[in-house]
Amino acid sequence: MVHPYLRRRCGEEPVSYPSEALRQVLHKTLGVPLFQEQAMKVAMVAAGFSADEADQLRRAMAAWRKSGAIMRFHQKIIDGMLGNGYTRQFAEDTFHQIQGFGE
């Protein structure tokens, strides 16, 4: 996730946001979630997670030794984002970025 941020910071890659709500969450890091707190907020804003669900996601991200802990959130993230008007590609890309926190 650091590489897209660096490319954007250097002007080698355009900065874009799929919604104003996500721009509010990710503007400081040029549209790239770099911190667990941002991943939690993305899940809440874009996928409709409750604060409790986002905290469970954070715990799964922190449990990097437990392979696959984040996978139990895959369908909820995808369905939530699709339900909120985001594209499947964006939802899958976002999930893979979040999954990176747990690896």
C-alpha positions in Angstrom: 0.0 0.0 0.0 3.0 2.3 0.5 3.9 2.1 -3.2 0.7 3.6 -4.5 0.9 6.3 -1.9 4.5 7.2 -2.9 3.6 7.2 -6.6 0.7 9.5 -5.9 2.8 11.8 -3.7 5.4 12.0 -6.5 2.7 12.8 -9.1 3.3 9.5 -11.0 -0.2 8.3 -10.3 -3.4 10.3 -10.2 -5.2 10.7 -6.9 -8.9 9.8 -7.1 -11.7 9.1 -4.6 -14.8 7.0 -5.5 -16.9 9.2 -3.2 -16.8 12.3 -1.1 -17.3 10.2 2.0 -14.1 8.2 1.3 -12.3 11.4 0.3 -12.9 12.6 3.9 -11.4 9.4 5.3 -8.4 9.0 2.9 -7.4 12.6 1.8 -4.4 12.8 4.1 -2.9 9.7 2.5 -3.9 10.5 -1.0 -6.7 7.9 -1.3 -4.6 5.0 0.0 -5.5 3.4 3.4 -2.1 3.3 5.2 -3.3 2.9 8.8 -5.6 0.4 10.5 -7.8 3.2 11.7 -8.4 4.3 8.1 -9.3 0.7 7.1 -11.8 0.6 10.0 -13.3 3.9 8.9 -13.5 2.7 5.3 -15.4 -0.4 6.4 -17.8 1.8 8.3 -18.3 4.5 5.7 -18.2 2.4 2.5 -19.5 -1.0 3.6 -21.8 0.0 6.5 -19.9 -1.7 9.3 -21.0 -0.8 12.8 -18.3 0.5 15.2 -18.3 -3.0 16.9 -17.9 -4.7 13.5 -15.1 -2.4 12.6 -13.4 -3.2 15.9 -13.7 -6.9 15.1 -12.1 -6.2 11.7 -9.2 -4.3 13.5 -8.7 -7.3 15.8 -8.6 -9.6 12.7 -6.0 -7.3 11.1 -3.9 -7.4 14.3 -4.1 -11.2 14.3 -1.7 -11.6 11.4 -0.4 -14.9 12.8 -3.9 -16.4 12.4 -3.9 -16.9 8.7 -7.3 -16.1 7.1 -8.8 -14.2 10.1 -9.8 -11.3 7.8 -11.4 -13.6 5.2 -14.5 -13.9 7.4 -15.2 -10.2 6.6 -14.8 -10.6 2.8 -18.4 -11.1 1.8 -19.7 -8.4 4.3 -17.3 -5.8 2.9 -18.1 -6.7 -0.7 -21.8 -6.8 -0.2 -21.8 -3.6 1.9 -19.8 -1.7 -0.7 -21.9 -2.9 -3.6 -25.0 -2.0 -1.6 -23.6 1.5 -1.2 -23.0 2.0 -4.9 -19.3 1.1 -5.2 -18.1 -1.1 -8.0 -17.2 -4.7 -7.4 -13.7 -3.9 -8.6 -13.3 -1.1 -6.1 -14.8 -3.3 -3.3 -12.4 -6.2 -4.1 -9.4 -3.9 -4.4 -10.3 -2.3 -1.0 -10.7 -5.7 0.6 -7.2 -6.7 -0.7 -5.8 -3.5 0.8 -7.4 -4.2 4.1 -6.3 -7.9 3.9 -2.7 -6.6 3.6 -2.9 -5.2 7.1 -3.3 -8.8 8.4 -0.3 -10.2 6.5 
